Amino acid sequence: MEVQARIAAYIKENFIMQKLIVEKTGYSATKVSQILNLGQKMTADEFVAFCKALGKDPGFFIDDEE
């Protein structure tokens, strides 16, 4: 599973509102929605911003087995 899909799954499984991500990243609601629905590829900067917004180390979403 791709890192972006892992983040989207984590947010869904933990019932985290997209609004929280919007507020903490400063990205538009449209951009956050597109990223979480996998309609837009996530950049490295966006990945870091999402991790910070979620309070998670980037390594949390990276699978060592791939």
VOSE-898210 format. One line per 4 residues: number of its first residue (from 1); their letters; for each residue x negated, y, z of N, C-alpha, C. Coordinates in nm, 2 decimals, padded with zeros to 4 digits. Each point is the difference from the previous one (the first is absolute). Layout:
BEGIN
NUM) a) X/Y/Z/X/Y/Z/X/Y/Z  ... $
end
This chain:
BEGIN
1) mevq) -00.08/-00.12/00.00/00.08/00.12/00.00/-00.09/00.12/00.00  00.04/00.10/-00.08/-00.08/00.12/-00.01/00.01/00.08/00.13  -00.09/00.09/00.02/00.00/00.08/00.12/00.12/00.09/00.00  00.04/00.06/-00.11/00.12/00.08/-00.01/00.12/-00.07/00.04 $
5) aria) 00.02/-00.13/-00.05/00.11/-00.08/00.04/00.00/-00.04/00.14  -00.12/-00.02/00.06/-00.01/-00.02/00.15/00.05/00.11/00.08  -00.04/00.12/-00.04/00.05/00.12/00.07/00.15/00.01/-00.01  00.05/-00.01/-00.12/00.15/00.01/-00.02/00.07/-00.11/00.09 $
9) ayik) -00.05/-00.12/00.00/00.06/-00.11/00.08/-00.01/00.03/00.15  -00.12/00.06/00.04/-00.01/00.03/00.15/00.10/00.11/00.04  00.02/00.10/-00.09/00.09/00.11/00.03/00.14/-00.06/00.01  00.04/-00.09/-00.09/00.13/-00.06/00.00/00.02/-00.09/00.12 $
13) enfi) -00.09/-00.08/00.03/00.01/-00.10/00.10/00.01/00.07/00.14  -00.06/00.11/00.01/-00.01/00.07/00.13/00.11/00.12/00.01  00.08/00.00/-00.10/00.11/00.10/00.00/-00.04/00.14/00.01  -00.11/00.03/-00.07/-00.06/00.14/00.00/00.07/00.08/-00.11 $
17) mqkl) 00.05/00.11/00.04/00.07/00.09/-00.09/-00.10/00.07/-00.10  00.03/00.00/-00.13/-00.08/00.07/-00.09/-00.02/00.15/00.04  00.10/00.05/00.06/-00.01/00.14/00.05/-00.12/00.02/00.09  -00.03/-00.09/00.08/-00.12/00.01/00.09/-00.13/00.01/-00.09 $
21) ivek) -00.01/-00.09/-00.10/-00.11/00.01/-00.09/-00.01/00.13/-00.07  00.11/00.05/-00.04/00.01/00.13/-00.07/-00.06/00.11/00.09  00.05/00.00/00.13/-00.04/00.10/00.09/-00.15/-00.01/00.04  -00.05/-00.12/00.02/-00.14/-00.01/00.04/-00.10/00.01/-00.11 $
25) tgys) 00.04/-00.03/-00.13/-00.09/00.01/-00.11/00.01/00.14/-00.07  00.11/00.06/00.01/00.03/00.12/-00.08/00.03/-00.02/-00.14  00.02/-00.13/-00.04/00.04/-00.03/-00.14/00.15/00.01/-00.01  00.04/00.02/-00.12/00.15/00.02/-00.03/00.07/-00.13/00.03 $
29) atkv) 00.13/00.01/00.03/00.08/-00.12/00.01/00.00/-00.09/-00.12  00.00/00.07/-00.12/00.00/-00.08/-00.12/-00.13/-00.08/-00.02  -00.12/00.07/00.03/-00.12/-00.07/-00.01/-00.01/-00.12/00.09  00.04/00.02/00.13/-00.01/-00.11/00.09/00.09/-00.11/-00.04 $
33) sqil) 00.12/00.03/-00.05/00.09/-00.11/-00.05/-00.05/-00.07/-00.12  -00.06/00.07/-00.09/-00.06/-00.07/-00.12/-00.12/-00.09/00.04  -00.08/00.05/00.10/-00.11/-00.09/00.04/00.05/-00.12/00.07  00.10/00.01/00.09/00.05/-00.11/00.08/00.09/-00.09/-00.08 $
37) nlgq) 00.05/00.04/-00.11/00.08/-00.08/-00.09/-00.09/-00.05/-00.12  -00.13/00.02/00.02/-00.10/-00.05/-00.10/00.02/00.06/-00.14  00.06/00.11/-00.01/00.02/00.07/-00.13/-00.11/00.08/-00.04  -00.09/00.03/00.10/-00.12/00.09/-00.03/-00.11/-00.07/00.08 $
41) kmta) -00.12/-00.01/-00.07/-00.12/-00.05/00.06/-00.05/00.09/00.11  -00.04/-00.05/00.11/-00.05/00.07/00.11/-00.15/00.03/-00.02  -00.04/00.13/00.02/-00.14/00.03/-00.01/-00.07/-00.03/00.13  -00.13/00.00/00.00/-00.08/-00.02/00.13/00.04/00.10/00.10 $
45) defv) 00.01/00.13/-00.04/00.04/00.10/00.10/00.13/-00.02/00.06  00.10/-00.04/-00.09/00.13/-00.03/00.05/00.00/-00.12/00.10  -00.08/-00.10/-00.03/-00.01/-00.12/00.08/-00.05/00.05/00.14  -00.10/00.08/00.01/-00.05/00.05/00.13/00.11/00.08/00.07 $
49) afck) 00.07/00.09/-00.07/00.10/00.08/00.06/00.11/-00.09/00.05  00.04/-00.10/-00.07/00.11/-00.09/00.05/-00.05/-00.07/00.13  -00.12/-00.05/00.00/-00.06/-00.07/00.11/00.00/00.09/00.13  -00.04/00.13/-00.02/00.00/00.09/00.11/00.14/00.03/00.05 $
53) algk) 00.09/00.01/-00.10/00.14/00.03/00.04/00.06/-00.12/00.08  -00.05/-00.12/-00.03/00.05/-00.12/00.07/-00.08/-00.03/00.12  -00.11/00.07/00.02/-00.09/-00.02/00.12/-00.07/-00.13/-00.01  -00.03/-00.04/-00.12/-00.07/-00.13/-00.03/-00.13/00.02/-00.07 $
57) dpgf) -00.10/-00.08/00.04/-00.13/00.00/-00.07/00.02/-00.05/-00.14  -00.06/00.05/-00.10/00.02/-00.05/-00.14/-00.03/-00.15/-00.01  -00.09/-00.05/00.08/-00.03/-00.14/00.00/00.12/-00.09/00.03  00.09/00.05/00.08/00.12/-00.07/00.03/00.08/-00.05/-00.12 $
61) fidd) 00.00/00.08/-00.11/00.07/-00.03/-00.12/-00.08/-00.07/-00.10  -00.13/-00.03/00.02/-00.08/-00.06/-00.10/-00.02/-00.15/00.04  00.03/-00.08/-00.09/-00.01/-00.15/00.02/-00.14/-00.05/-00.04  -00.07/-00.05/00.10/-00.13/-00.05/-00.02/-00.01/-00.13/-00.09 $
65) ee) 00.12/-00.06/-00.02/00.00/-00.13/-00.07/00.01/00.02/-00.15  00.02/00.12/-00.05/00.02/00.02/-00.14/-00.13/00.02/-00.07 $
end
